[in-house]
Amino acid sequence: MQQQRKSRRGKGKGGLATQISAQSQIDPAVIEPQPPEAPAHPRLRFHAQFHSRFLPDDRDVTVYLPRGYDDEPERLYPVLYLHDGQNLFDPRTSFIPGRTWQIAETADAVIEAGDVEPLIIVGIANTGERRLAEYTPTRDWKMGGGEADKYGELLANDLLPFIASTYRVRPGIDSTGLGGSSLGGLVTLYLGLKCPDLYGRLAIMSPSVWWNHKSIVGYVNQTSPRLGSHPRIWLDVGDAEGRRTLADTDLLDRRLEACGWLPERDLHYERVPGGTHDEAAWAQRVGPMLRFLFPAGQR
């Protein structure tokens, strides 16, 4: 049964109020990515075991190209980088077989509908057991972690230059996005604020605000006054993810507003009725997220 998707501020703009199905609660996890035997989508490009100078583990990278990419050799495209890449495109590599974010299919649909400008989407696979360390900006006394700075160096100094040299990327922060869910949402916000000269659009889904006594909230307060401009932020949470997660994300939304983000201008906060903490639920939010962060007709 489908429920009408609501925001604390109502429908917002640009048709962001769409139908979202309530999903059963599934605790997400990670697996070691396996190279696909054949592309799950005709315009996916697979780069196995991408190597970085900053972290010990290699990781697979999957690139989605929009329809028409090969037909317009002079055209440049914005890029959205997403964490947990093995859960985004291919049901054979996802943690729960058959359940992915359906990124390629959804991007095709919203681009073809004229709602979203054609863009490149890069999925960066996590590294299994080291995911927690790489996706957390501070070290927790009990759980460890705290290697997000090194992960950020991997992105900024290894992966982004590789993508720019391999594909036709439109330069500039307004053309570069970063996104993820759970701990991926946490590291997205952290790196987006730390590197405002790199990322101008952030997709923060079901973020793990709780990490290390909600230290990310203090980081928002600390860094915001130094920003020349605010990155455009999509923030969401499902109301079936638990009271603590919902309250923490509400708190983050209020902090962003207090620090100068303007609702429906450079910040959209979505509370999804029945939304849970898993790939199937996040898949339902991809279309609205892309419409807000990369709307057609901006350039």
C-alpha positions, 0 to 999 in steps of 0.5 A, a space after each residue: 500500500 502506498 502512502 502520500 509522501 510528506 515533508 515537514 514543510 509540505 510539498 515543497 516545489 518542483 513536484 517533490 511530493 511523490 508516492 513512496 511505499 512503506 518498506 519493511 525494516 531491514 538492517 543494512 550491511 555491506 559485502 565485498 563487491 564482486 565484478 559483475 559478469 555483464 553490465 546490469 545496465 547498457 550505459 554502466 562502465 565498471 572500473 575494478 579495484 580502483 587504487 588510491 594513495 591514501 587508503 590501503 584497500 582498493 575499491 570498485 567504481 561504477 559509472 552511469 552515463 546518461 542516454 546520448 552521452 556518446 552522441 554529443 562528444 562536445 557536451 560536458 556533464 555534471 557528476 554525482 558521486 555516491 558511496 556504497 556503490 555496490 548497492 546502487 546499480 546491480 542486484 547481483 552485488 547488493 547486500 540484499 540480492 535484488 535490492 538496489 537503489 535503482 539509480 540507473 533506471 531512475 536517472 533515465 526516467 527523470 532525465 527523459 521526463 525533462 525533470 533532471 539535467 543529464 548527469 554522470 553518476 559515480 558509485 564508489 564501492 565500500 570496502 566491507 569491514 573498513 566502511 565504518 572507519 572510512 565513513 566516520 569523521 571522528 574517532 569514537 572511543 568505543 567503536 573506533 573510526 575516524 578516517 573520513 579525512 583520508 577517504 576525502 583525500 582519496 576522492 579529491 586527489 585520486 578519484 575526481 581527477 580520474 573521472 575528469 580525465 576519463 569522462 566529459 565532466 563539467 567543472 565547478 562546484 555547482 556541477 559536482 555532487 556527493 551523496 550517501 545514506 546512513 554513515 554515507 550520509 554522515 561522511 557526505 555532510 562532513 566532506 561537503 562542509 570541509 571541502 566547499 570548493 569541491 562539492 556544491 550539491 549534497 544528498 544526505 539520506 538517513 544520516 547517522 547523526 548519532 555518531 560520536 555523540 552527534 559530533 557532526 552537529 557541532 561541526 555544522 556550527 563550527 564550519 558554517 560561518 566560514 563558508 562563502 556559499 552554502 552547498 545545496 542539500 537534500 536531507 531526508 529520513 524515514 519515520 519508521 527508522 526509529 525515534 532517535 534517528 528521526 529526532 537526530 535528523 530533525 535536529 540537524 535540519 534545525 541546525 542547518 537552518 540556524 546556520 543560514 540554509 534556506 528551506 526550498 532554496 538550498 535545503 530540502 528536508 523530507 520526512 518520509 511516512 513509512 520510510 525505513 533504513 534500507 536500499 529499497 526505501 532509499 531507492 524510492 527517494 532517488 528521483 525526488 533527490 535528483 530533481 532537487 539537486 540537479 533540476 533541468 534548465 539550470 544552465 
